[in-house]
Amino acid sequence: MDIRAEIQTRVDEIEQIIKRYLPEEEGWQKTIMEAMNYSILAGGKRLRPMLMSETYRLFGGKSKVIEPFMAAMEMIHTHSLIHDDLPALDNDDYRRGRLTTHKVYGEAMGVLSGVALLNRAYEVMISAFDLTEDKERVIAAMRIMADKTGINGMLGGQSVDVENDGKPLEREMLDYIYKNKTSALIEASMMTGAVLAGVSEEELEVVEQAAENIGLAFQIQDDILDVTSTQ
């Protein structure tokens, strides 16, 4: 097996799933929809929806109920990138080799399109109820997504990171930031895949711990690349 080709096949499949859940660019609010789509279709590894899908398959999942959650996860992730790039935070001009959303559409539309993607994610997740008879699994998955992406997860980690930018950090605080800013979305992805496949509580705990470790490794690599890589 050529792993690079296999991964690219998965990415291509995920791209098609994401596109099915994006808004049509029409009406008076067309600009915000263009900004949303510009951001989410800018490319990327699609790591989180891929981990979600593979975890779902690992535990025997076979239905399309996973697909709206895959799209929603990428929307949540993209929302965080749009807001990270804003002048009030990292003030980045480029993301994935092209101009960031606020550089193309303006700062106000950058804020609004990020929020719109976050809201769209929940609209999309709700559509999963139409794809399965097992409503309890959808509810459980939505609870995980909400918890891991909110103030007890990604947004909580982001807030502590922003508040302490440039300051020397204790190991405990750094661990908190890494676990929540980065690991939380990977935990949400893999746990959602597992829950929708019907895992036990014990299996879910193992998945959560594995995802946390993957997130930690990912963030360490990302920090190294911040120092060593070119644009």
Phi, psi and chi 1 to 4 in degrees:
 res  aa     phi    psi   chi1   chi2   chi3   chi4
   1 MET       -  132.7  176.3 -165.3  -65.6      -
   2 ASP   -88.7  105.1 -178.5  -15.7      -      -
   3 ILE   -64.0  -34.5 -171.9   61.6      -      -
   4 ARG   -65.4  -41.7  -72.8 -174.5  176.6   82.7
   5 ALA   -66.4  -38.4      -      -      -      -
   6 GLU   -64.6  -43.4 -163.8   66.5   27.3      -
   7 ILE   -64.0  -42.1  -72.1  172.5      -      -
   8 GLN   -62.6  -37.4 -171.9   57.4   51.3      -
   9 THR   -60.3  -43.6  -62.4      -      -      -
  10 ARG   -63.3  -43.3  -61.6  -75.5 -162.7  -80.7
  11 VAL   -61.6  -42.7  169.4      -      -      -
  12 ASP   -61.8  -40.7  -67.7  -16.4      -      -
  13 GLU   -64.4  -42.0  -68.8  169.3   -6.1      -
  14 ILE   -65.4  -40.0  -68.7  165.7      -      -
  15 GLU   -56.3  -43.9  -67.6  -72.1  -19.2      -
  16 GLN   -65.7  -38.6  -65.9  -51.5  -51.7      -
  17 ILE   -63.7  -46.9  -69.6  168.6      -      -
  18 ILE   -59.0  -45.6  -69.2  169.3      -      -
  19 LYS   -60.3  -32.4  -73.6  176.6 -178.2  177.1
  20 ARG   -66.3  -22.2  -71.5 -156.0  -65.4  -88.5
  21 TYR  -106.9    4.9  -71.5   98.3      -      -
  22 LEU   -82.7  152.8  -68.5  177.1      -      -
  23 PRO   -74.0  150.5   28.2  -35.1      -      -
  24 GLU   -73.1  138.2  -64.5  -71.7  -24.6      -
  25 GLU   -85.4   85.5  -62.0  174.3    3.4      -
  26 GLU  -153.9  166.9   57.6 -172.0   11.9      -
  27 GLY    84.2 -179.9      -      -      -      -
  28 TRP   -60.3  -30.0  -69.5  107.3      -      -
  29 GLN   -92.9   24.2   73.0  -83.8   43.3      -
  30 LYS   -57.0  -38.0  178.7 -178.4  177.7 -178.5
  31 THR   -63.0  -42.6  -56.8      -      -      -
  32 ILE   -65.3  -35.2 -166.5  171.8      -      -
  33 MET   -67.6  -40.0  -65.0  170.2  174.7      -
  34 GLU   -61.5  -41.9  -71.8  178.6   -5.7      -
  35 ALA   -65.5  -41.1      -      -      -      -
  36 MET   -59.2  -50.0  -68.2  164.0   69.2      -
  37 ASN   -69.5  -36.3  -65.9  -13.3      -      -
  38 TYR   -56.6  -44.0  172.1   84.6      -      -
  39 SER   -71.0  -47.6  -54.4      -      -      -
  40 ILE   -76.9  -22.0 -158.5  164.9      -      -
  41 LEU   -97.2   17.4  -64.7  176.7      -      -
  42 ALA   -78.8    1.4      -      -      -      -
  43 GLY   100.8 -161.1      -      -      -      -
  44 GLY   121.2  171.0      -      -      -      -
  45 LYS   -78.7  -19.7  -63.4  177.6  -71.6  -65.1
  46 ARG    55.9   35.9  -51.7  -53.8 -168.9 -165.0
  47 LEU   -61.1  -44.0  173.4   68.2      -      -
  48 ARG   -68.3  -50.6  -68.6  154.0 -168.3   82.3
  49 PRO   -63.3  -29.0   15.4  -27.4      -      -
  50 MET   -67.5  -44.6 -167.2 -177.5  -56.4      -
  51 LEU   -63.7  -37.0  -73.7  170.3      -      -
  52 MET   -61.8  -49.2 -176.4 -174.5  -70.5      -
  53 SER   -63.9  -43.5  175.5      -      -      -
  54 GLU   -68.7  -35.3  -67.3  -55.6  -52.3      -
  55 THR   -66.8  -40.8  -54.3      -      -      -
  56 TYR   -58.6  -46.6 -178.1   63.3      -      -
  57 ARG   -66.8  -37.5  -69.3  175.4   60.8 -115.0
  58 LEU   -57.1  -37.8  176.6   67.9      -      -
  59 PHE   -97.3   18.2  -71.7  102.1      -      -
  60 GLY    92.5    7.6      -      -      -      -
  61 GLY   -68.7  140.0      -      -      -      -
  62 LYS  -135.2  -12.3  -68.9 -177.7  171.0   59.8
  63 SER   -90.4  174.8   84.7      -      -      -
  64 LYS   -84.1    3.3  -68.8 -172.7  178.0  -63.7
  65 VAL   -61.6  -22.6   71.0      -      -      -
  66 ILE   -72.3  -25.3 -166.5   69.3      -      -
  67 GLU   -64.4  -46.2  -67.3 -175.3   -2.2      -
  68 PRO   -62.2  -31.2   12.5  -24.8      -      -
  69 PHE   -70.5  -35.5  -76.2   95.2      -      -
  70 MET   -62.6  -46.8  -67.8  166.0   64.6      -
  71 ALA   -63.4  -42.9      -      -      -      -
  72 ALA   -62.1  -40.8      -      -      -      -
  73 MET   -61.7  -41.8  173.9   51.0   72.0      -
  74 GLU   -68.8  -31.4 -162.0   64.3   14.1      -
  75 MET   -65.8  -43.8  -69.6  173.6 -174.0      -
  76 ILE   -63.3  -45.0  -67.9  168.0      -      -
  77 HIS   -61.8  -45.1  175.6   53.4      -      -
  78 THR   -65.0  -38.5  -58.2      -      -      -
  79 HIS   -56.0  -42.0  131.0  -92.2      -      -
  80 SER   -67.3  -34.4   74.2      -      -      -
  81 LEU   -69.7  -43.0  -60.5 -178.7      -      -
  82 ILE   -56.8  -47.0  -67.2  172.0      -      -
  83 HIS   -72.5  -34.3  -76.7 -174.4      -      -
  84 ASP   -58.6  -36.9  -92.1   -5.1      -      -
  85 ASP   -78.4  -12.4  -68.4  -23.8      -      -
  86 LEU   -63.0  153.4  -72.1  168.4      -      -
  87 PRO   -54.6  -32.1  -29.0   36.4      -      -
  88 ALA   -71.5  -16.8      -      -      -      -
  89 LEU  -114.6 -101.4  -81.3   83.4      -      -
  90 ASP   -85.9  -18.1  -68.2  -12.8      -      -
  91 ASN    53.7   54.4 -165.2   23.8      -      -
  92 ASP   -95.6  140.9  -75.3  -33.1      -      -
  93 ASP   -92.5  -24.4  -68.5  -15.1      -      -
  94 TYR  -129.6  144.8  -71.7   90.1      -      -
  95 ARG  -144.2  125.6  166.5   78.0   64.2  176.6
  96 ARG    55.7   37.3  -67.0  168.9  176.3  164.6
  97 GLY    83.4    3.5      -      -      -      -
  98 ARG  -141.2  169.4   64.8  177.6 -175.5  171.1
  99 LEU   -57.2  141.5  -72.5  170.3      -      -
 100 THR   -69.5  165.0   50.2      -      -      -
 101 THR   -59.1  -45.1  -53.2      -      -      -
 102 HIS   -69.7  -23.4   74.1  -88.3      -      -
 103 LYS   -73.9  -28.3  -64.9  -60.8  -69.5 -174.6
 104 VAL   -88.8  -43.8  175.8      -      -      -
 105 TYR  -109.4   -2.9  -67.8   93.5      -      -
 106 GLY    95.8  156.7      -      -      -      -
 107 GLU   -64.3  -43.1 -170.5  173.8  -16.4      -
 108 ALA   -61.9  -44.6      -      -      -      -
 109 MET   -70.4  -27.7 -162.9   57.4   68.6      -
 110 GLY   -62.2  -45.7      -      -      -      -
 111 VAL   -61.1  -49.9  172.5      -      -      -
 112 LEU   -64.9  -41.5  -69.6  172.5      -      -
 113 SER   -68.4  -33.6   62.9      -      -      -
 114 GLY   -63.7  -46.9      -      -      -      -
 115 VAL   -63.3  -39.2  173.7      -      -      -
 116 ALA   -63.2  -38.8      -      -      -      -
 117 LEU   -66.4  -39.7  -84.7  171.7      -      -
 118 LEU   -62.7  -43.3 -176.9   59.5      -      -
 119 ASN   -68.0  -40.5 -164.8   79.7      -      -
 120 ARG   -59.1  -34.9  179.8   72.4  173.8 -179.2
 121 ALA   -57.3  -41.1      -      -      -      -
 122 TYR   -75.3  -34.0  -73.1   91.6      -      -
 123 GLU   -58.4  -44.1  -63.8  172.8   30.1      -
 124 VAL   -68.0  -43.5  167.2      -      -      -
 125 MET   -60.6  -38.1  -78.2 -171.8  -84.5      -
 126 ILE   -59.9  -31.5  -73.4  169.8      -      -
 127 SER   -64.7  -15.4   72.2      -      -      -
 128 ALA   -65.3  -23.5      -      -      -      -
 129 PHE   -60.4  -26.7  -75.5  110.7      -      -
 130 ASP   -80.8   -5.6  -62.2  -30.6      -      -
 131 LEU  -108.4    1.4  -60.1  175.2      -      -
 132 THR  -153.3  153.9 -180.0      -      -      -
 133 GLU   -85.8  -18.3  -65.0  -61.9  -43.9      -
 134 ASP   -88.8   79.0 -159.7  -29.4      -      -
 135 LYS   -65.7  -30.9  -48.0  -59.2 -175.9 -172.3
 136 GLU   -63.2  -35.9  -69.9  -57.5  -44.1      -
 137 ARG   -66.9  -38.7  -70.8 -175.4 -174.0  177.0
 138 VAL   -63.9  -43.4  173.6      -      -      -
 139 ILE   -61.3  -44.9  -67.3  169.5      -      -
 140 ALA   -62.4  -40.5      -      -      -      -
 141 ALA   -66.3  -40.5      -      -      -      -
 142 MET   -65.6  -36.5  -70.1 -173.2   69.4      -
 143 ARG   -61.6  -43.3  -78.1 -178.9  178.1  144.8
 144 ILE   -62.9  -46.6  -70.8  168.3      -      -
 145 MET   -60.7  -43.7  -66.8  -78.0  -81.4      -
 146 ALA   -65.4  -43.8      -      -      -      -
 147 ASP   -68.4  -44.9 -178.1   59.1      -      -
 148 LYS   -74.9  -18.6  -65.7  -70.7 -173.7 -178.4
 149 THR  -101.6   -8.6   61.0      -      -      -
 150 GLY   -93.9 -151.9      -      -      -      -
 151 ILE   -69.5  -17.8   55.9  173.0      -      -
 152 ASN   -94.4    6.9  -64.7  -45.9      -      -
 153 GLY  -139.5 -120.0      -      -      -      -
 154 MET   -56.3  -50.6  176.3 -169.9   68.7      -
 155 LEU   -67.3  -33.8  -69.3  172.6      -      -
 156 GLY   -63.3  -45.3      -      -      -      -
 157 GLY   -63.6  -40.9      -      -      -      -
 158 GLN   -61.8  -40.9  -67.6  -87.6   34.7      -
 159 SER   -65.2  -41.2   70.3      -      -      -
 160 VAL   -68.3  -37.3  175.2      -      -      -
 161 ASP   -63.0  -47.5 -171.3   27.3      -      -
 162 VAL   -63.7  -43.4  167.8      -      -      -
 163 GLU   -64.8  -26.9 -168.2  174.7    8.2      -
 164 ASN  -113.4   18.5  -67.3  -81.4      -      -
 165 ASP   -59.1  128.5 -174.8   37.8      -      -
 166 GLY    84.4   -5.6      -      -      -      -
 167 LYS   -94.4  151.2  -59.6  176.4 -176.2  176.7
 168 PRO   -67.1  135.9   21.9  -31.1      -      -
 169 LEU  -112.5  140.0  -60.2  177.5      -      -
 170 GLU   -71.5  153.8  -62.3  -68.9  -26.0      -
 171 ARG   -55.9  -39.7  170.3   65.5 -175.7  -90.3
 172 GLU   -63.5  -41.8 -173.1  177.0   -2.7      -
 173 MET   -69.9  -39.7 -177.8  180.0  -75.7      -
 174 LEU   -61.6  -42.5 -173.3   62.3      -      -
 175 ASP   -60.3  -40.8  -74.8  -14.6      -      -
 176 TYR   -61.7  -46.6  174.3   85.0      -      -
 177 ILE   -61.5  -47.4  -68.1  169.9      -      -
 178 TYR   -61.8  -45.0  -80.7    7.6      -      -
 179 LYS   -63.2  -37.0  173.3  171.1  171.4   49.5
 180 ASN   -95.5  -43.7  -69.9  -82.3      -      -
 181 LYS   -64.6  -38.6  178.5 -176.4  173.3 -177.7
 182 THR  -114.3  -53.7  -55.5      -      -      -
 183 SER   -64.3  -31.7  -69.8      -      -      -
 184 ALA   -58.5  -41.5      -      -      -      -
 185 LEU   -70.7  -33.3  -76.9 -164.2      -      -
 186 ILE   -70.9  -39.0  -66.9  176.3      -      -
 187 GLU   -61.1  -45.8  -70.1  169.0   21.2      -
 188 ALA   -59.2  -42.0      -      -      -      -
 189 SER   -62.3  -53.8  -60.5      -      -      -
 190 MET   -71.5  -37.6  -66.5  175.4   64.1      -
 191 MET   -67.4  -37.5  -69.2  173.1   72.4      -
 192 THR   -62.9  -45.4  -67.2      -      -      -
 193 GLY   -58.5  -42.0      -      -      -      -
 194 ALA   -67.2  -45.5      -      -      -      -
 195 VAL   -63.3  -42.7  161.7      -      -      -
 196 LEU   -66.8  -22.6  -70.7  172.8      -      -
 197 ALA   -86.9   -8.9      -      -      -      -
 198 GLY    89.9   36.6      -      -      -      -
 199 VAL   -73.2  164.9  -61.4      -      -      -
 200 SER   -81.1  167.4   66.1      -      -      -
 201 GLU   -60.9  -39.4  -75.6  -64.3  -35.2      -
 202 GLU   -64.0  -43.6  -67.4   77.1   11.5      -
 203 GLU   -64.8  -37.9  -71.2  169.8  -36.5      -
 204 LEU   -63.9  -37.7 -171.1   60.5      -      -
 205 GLU   -64.0  -38.8  -71.6  176.7    8.7      -
 206 VAL   -65.4  -43.2  173.0      -      -      -
 207 VAL   -61.5  -43.8  169.0      -      -      -
 208 GLU   -60.8  -43.0 -177.3  175.5   22.3      -
 209 GLN   -67.6  -41.3 -175.6   59.2   60.9      -
 210 ALA   -61.4  -43.0      -      -      -      -
 211 ALA   -64.9  -38.9      -      -      -      -
 212 GLU   -60.9  -41.7 -179.7 -178.6  -23.9      -
 213 ASN   -67.4  -39.6  -67.7  -22.2      -      -
 214 ILE   -61.4  -43.3  -68.5  169.3      -      -
 215 GLY   -62.2  -40.8      -      -      -      -
 216 LEU   -62.5  -46.1  177.1   60.7      -      -
 217 ALA   -62.3  -40.7      -      -      -      -
 218 PHE   -61.5  -45.2 -176.4   91.8      -      -
 219 GLN   -68.7  -37.6 -174.4   59.4   54.8      -
 220 ILE   -60.9  -45.9  -69.9  170.2      -      -
 221 GLN   -62.2  -41.5  175.2  179.4  -88.6      -
 222 ASP   -63.2  -40.0 -163.5   54.6      -      -
 223 ASP   -66.1  -38.7  -74.9   -9.5      -      -
 224 ILE   -64.2  -42.6  -67.8  168.6      -      -
 225 LEU   -65.5  -31.5  -72.2  173.4      -      -
 226 ASP   -57.8  -31.8  -81.6  -14.2      -      -
 227 VAL   -90.2  -38.6  176.7      -      -      -
 228 THR  -100.2  -20.0   62.5      -      -      -
 229 SER   -91.7  157.5   65.7      -      -      -
 230 THR   -91.0  173.4   63.2      -      -      -
 231 GLN   -58.8      -  179.9  173.6  -60.1      -
